Amino acid sequence: MSKASDREARYARLADAVESGEYEVVAGSVGIRPDYRPGRPRGGDVAEETRPLAVRLTESDRRRLADYAERTRQPMSAVIRAAIEEYLGTHPAA
């Protein structure tokens, strides 16, 4: 299966779940930011190769992060990278 057909299959499953009542759809509850691009950064968007890292957050920390990212119109991953850079720059290891 191609990536496009995988995506279409996921959309179809989600549509079926919504139609069957598994999800409550609230009009106007979701908006897609105009600068949102799914997937990995394109070549040239970052100076070096990136790798995923799973991080566990409390629900309140995740909500704070998401709110900040939305207010500043940045992806959460960009906010996290900037926070790491700032912290490590001001707290060098002994």
C-alpha positions as CSV (number, residue, x, y, z in Angstrom):
1,M,0.0,0.0,0.0
2,S,1.2,3.5,-0.7
3,K,1.3,6.2,1.8
4,A,-1.7,7.9,0.1
5,S,-3.8,4.8,0.2
6,D,-2.8,4.2,3.9
7,R,-3.9,7.7,4.7
8,E,-7.2,7.3,2.8
9,A,-7.9,4.0,4.6
10,R,-7.3,5.7,8.0
11,Y,-9.6,8.6,7.0
12,A,-12.3,6.0,5.9
13,R,-12.0,4.2,9.3
14,L,-12.3,7.6,11.2
15,A,-15.3,8.6,9.1
16,D,-17.0,5.3,9.8
17,A,-16.3,5.7,13.6
18,V,-17.7,9.2,13.5
19,E,-20.8,8.1,11.6
20,S,-21.4,5.2,14.0
21,G,-21.4,7.6,17.0
22,E,-18.0,6.6,18.5
23,Y,-17.0,10.3,18.4
24,E,-19.0,13.4,19.2
25,V,-18.3,16.0,16.6
26,V,-18.6,19.6,17.9
27,A,-18.9,22.2,15.2
28,G,-16.0,24.7,15.2
29,S,-14.1,22.8,17.9
30,V,-11.1,22.1,15.7
31,G,-9.1,24.4,13.6
32,I,-6.0,23.7,11.5
33,R,-3.3,26.3,11.7
34,P,-2.4,27.7,8.3
35,D,1.3,26.9,8.9
36,Y,0.7,23.3,9.9
37,R,2.6,20.8,7.8
38,P,2.2,17.1,8.7
39,G,5.2,14.8,8.6
40,R,8.9,15.3,8.9
41,P,10.5,18.7,8.3
42,R,11.6,19.1,4.7
43,G,15.2,19.3,3.8
44,G,16.6,22.7,4.7
45,D,14.0,23.3,7.4
46,V,16.5,22.2,10.1
47,A,20.2,22.4,10.2
48,E,20.7,18.7,11.0
49,E,18.9,15.5,10.9
50,T,16.2,15.0,13.6
51,R,15.1,11.9,15.4
52,P,11.9,11.3,17.4
53,L,12.0,11.1,21.2
54,A,9.1,10.1,23.4
55,V,8.6,12.2,26.5
56,R,6.0,11.7,29.1
57,L,4.2,14.8,30.3
58,T,1.4,15.3,32.9
59,E,-1.8,16.3,31.3
60,S,-1.5,19.8,32.8
61,D,2.0,20.3,31.3
62,R,0.9,19.0,28.0
63,R,-2.0,21.4,28.0
64,R,0.3,24.3,28.9
65,L,2.6,23.3,26.1
66,A,-0.2,23.1,23.6
67,D,-1.7,26.4,24.7
68,Y,1.7,28.2,24.4
69,A,2.4,26.6,21.0
70,E,-1.0,27.7,19.8
71,R,-0.6,31.3,21.1
72,T,2.8,31.6,19.5
73,R,1.8,29.8,16.3
74,Q,4.6,27.3,16.6
75,P,4.5,23.5,16.5
76,M,4.9,21.9,20.0
77,S,8.1,20.2,18.9
78,A,9.7,23.6,18.0
79,V,8.7,25.0,21.5
80,I,10.3,21.9,23.1
81,R,13.5,22.2,21.1
82,A,13.8,25.9,22.0
83,A,13.2,25.1,25.7
84,I,15.9,22.4,25.7
85,E,18.3,24.8,23.9
86,E,17.6,27.6,26.4
87,Y,17.9,25.3,29.5
88,L,21.1,23.5,28.4
89,G,22.6,26.9,27.5
90,T,22.0,28.3,31.0
91,H,22.5,25.1,33.0
92,P,25.8,23.5,31.7
93,A,26.7,20.1,33.1
94,A,29.3,20.2,35.9
